[in-house]
Amino acid sequence: MKDSFEPELAQWQAAQRMRVRRQVAPAVAPAELGPDDEALRGTTYLIDGQQRLSFGSNDYLGLSQHPALMAAAHDAIDRYGVGATASPLVCGHSPAHEALEAELAAMVGLPRALYFYAGYAANVGAIPALVGRGDAVFSDALNHACLIDGIRLSRAELNVYPHGDLVALAQALQASTAQRKLVVTDAVFSMDGNVVDVPALLDLCDRHDAWLMIDDAHGFGVLGAHGEGTLSHQGIAGREGIAPAWQGRLDRLVYMATLGKAAGVAGAFIAGNPAMVEWVMQKARTYMFATAAPAVVAESLRAALRVMQDEPQRRAHLQTLRQRLRDGVEAARLPWTLMPSETAIQPLVIGSNAEAMQVMAALDAQGVWVPAIRPPTVPEGTARLRISLSAAHTVDHIDRLVAALAQAAAG
């Protein structure tokens, strides 16, 4: 019995599929950064004790070490302490959480929002609250694991449609006789960086009387006129409210986004029709039976929302960096493919697991950290470097990354 997992671990090791957990900390404590050290903030880390320029985090706007968020956290600790002490439905829901939910709803232009302590918890809790036995879920083939697990827990009938194939989805919806239908998709796909066509999906769901749930983990804060996410990016809703063309048409929408990526802190939220949000609050087991996130997290997030509104140059700079990277990779004539993406996620497809690990090691030897992503996270034969850009990066950082990639390609 004691050896039951060892052969399987050995197989994973041989297939270059083993994941490694590393110790990561800022190279310089954020509170100790001086005026000449700003290029280190949110970009340069000690990874297992070695200083590296990192392109591995989801800190897309560079807010995780922002002074305003840190100050809000200190103030919140002074007022609330460090723990929530109970579930939100017992005594873990503070005035900070209440204010955060109202501000999140206003930002994305939807009537109500519900804050969860983690994105995984939001999806694994919300989907089984919305559908169950006798219902049907239609899931994009490349959806994130937390969406897949939420669907499994719901016990609804699962229909997987090919990635982005709305014709196949329409056929599956047409054939379904389920009493309730729910289409589930990422808004921005985490390993490819492509953006789903939300208006087309909403039209499809209108025609087939289905709900639509989108996970905007990688769009919120990055896309949209003011960082409101994919809905704003595609002209549906945002800080100014629901667009006139979509008035009265979003009752079937379940919007989810995480707050540990572009927002720089932790947690997630569900937003949409007030009755739907209330139902999720009443039924989601991950909301009812887990201790709430501390109020210090909520106040830090409120500060993050203010920075996202007050510093639009962060999103503009991020797009400048994205174009600089794409131009640099093209000029370097690398032997690998940089997938199309208008987001902070820039996947460089290498191919085999072994080669992806070799390229990652070659970059690491040059002081640059980019994680290799391998199956089962991505399909076989598409192992890649997932380059994550941050507004904290500089143009010089991008040039250093491109030079390191060129050196890795040269062997």
Salt bridges, closest charged atoms under 4 A:
GLU38 OE2 - ARG41 NH2 2.97
GLU98 OE1 - HIS93 NE2 2.67
GLU103 OE2 - ARG302 NH2 2.73
ASP140 OD1 - HIS163 ND1 2.85
ASP149 OD1 - ARG152 NH1 3.40
ASP192 OD1 - ARG384 NH1 2.65
ASP203 OD1 - ARG249 NH2 2.51
ASP206 OD2 - ARG249 NH2 2.96
ASP206 OD1 - ARG252 NE 2.74
ASP209 OD1 - ARG252 NH1 3.64
GLU240 OE2 - ARG239 NE 3.77
GLU278 OE1 - ARG112 NH1 2.74
GLU299 OE1 - ARG302 NH1 3.29
GLU311 OE2 - HIS66 NE2 3.18
GLU311 OE1 - ARG314 NE 2.59
GLU342 OE1 - HIS233 NE2 3.34
ASP364 OD1 - ARG52 NE 2.70
ASP399 OD2 - ARG324 NH2 2.78
